[in-house]
């Protein structure tokens, strides 16, 4: 995607994210692990492993968000209240 395409796309960011990640999310939601998680059939070790993986993801996202918090475009998306770590 080019910067020009982003600027001229009339859809909101949330709409674009939902539409452009739908297939990946549906696949993840149908995984055997997620089915067990939703059914309450995962072990404490499974939950520890999932949490450890998510800590890595959220650390990277939050660091990137903070580093771009003064960017003239990104500053509108940065909200420290949304940080989880």
C-alpha positions in Angstrom: 0.0 0.0 0.0 1.3 3.4 -0.8 1.0 6.5 1.3 -1.2 8.0 -1.4 -3.6 5.0 -1.1 -3.8 5.4 2.6 -4.6 9.1 2.3 -7.3 8.7 -0.3 -9.1 5.7 1.2 -12.5 6.9 2.5 -12.9 4.1 5.0 -12.1 4.8 8.7 -9.0 3.2 10.2 -11.1 0.8 12.3 -13.1 -0.3 9.2 -9.9 -0.9 7.2 -8.3 -2.9 10.0 -11.4 -5.0 10.4 -11.8 -5.7 6.7 -8.2 -6.2 5.9 -7.5 -8.6 8.8 -10.8 -10.5 8.8 -9.4 -13.6 7.2 -6.5 -13.9 9.6 -8.7 -13.3 12.6 -11.3 -15.8 11.5 -8.5 -18.4 11.0 -7.1 -17.7 14.5 -10.5 -17.8 16.1 -11.1 -21.3 14.6 -7.8 -22.7 15.8 -7.9 -25.7 18.1 -6.3 -23.7 20.9 -8.8 -20.9 20.8 -11.7 -23.4 20.8 -10.2 -25.0 23.9 -9.6 -21.5 25.5 -13.2 -20.4 24.9 -14.5 -23.7 26.3 -12.4 -23.3 29.4 -10.3 -26.4 28.6 -6.8 -25.0 28.7 -4.3 -25.6 31.5 -2.5 -23.1 33.6 0.6 -23.8 31.6 -1.3 -23.0 28.4 -2.4 -19.7 29.9 1.1 -18.9 31.1 2.5 -19.5 27.6 -0.2 -17.4 25.9 0.4 -14.6 28.4 4.2 -14.8 27.8 3.6 -14.5 24.0 1.2 -11.6 24.5 3.7 -9.7 26.7 6.2 -9.7 23.8 3.6 -8.5 21.4 2.2 -5.7 23.6 5.7 -4.6 24.7 6.6 -4.1 21.1 3.3 -2.3 20.2 3.5 0.0 23.2 7.1 0.9 22.7 6.4 1.7 19.0 3.4 3.7 20.0 5.3 5.7 22.6 8.1 6.4 20.2 5.7 7.8 17.6 3.4 9.6 20.1 4.6 13.1 18.9 4.2 12.3 15.2 1.7 14.7 13.6 -0.4 11.8 12.2 0.1 9.1 14.8 -0.4 11.3 17.8 -4.2 11.1 17.2 -4.0 7.3 17.7 -1.7 7.2 20.7 -3.5 6.9 24.0 -1.4 5.9 27.1 -4.6 4.8 28.8 -4.7 1.9 26.4 -1.4 0.5 27.5 -1.5 -2.9 29.2 2.0 -3.2 30.5 
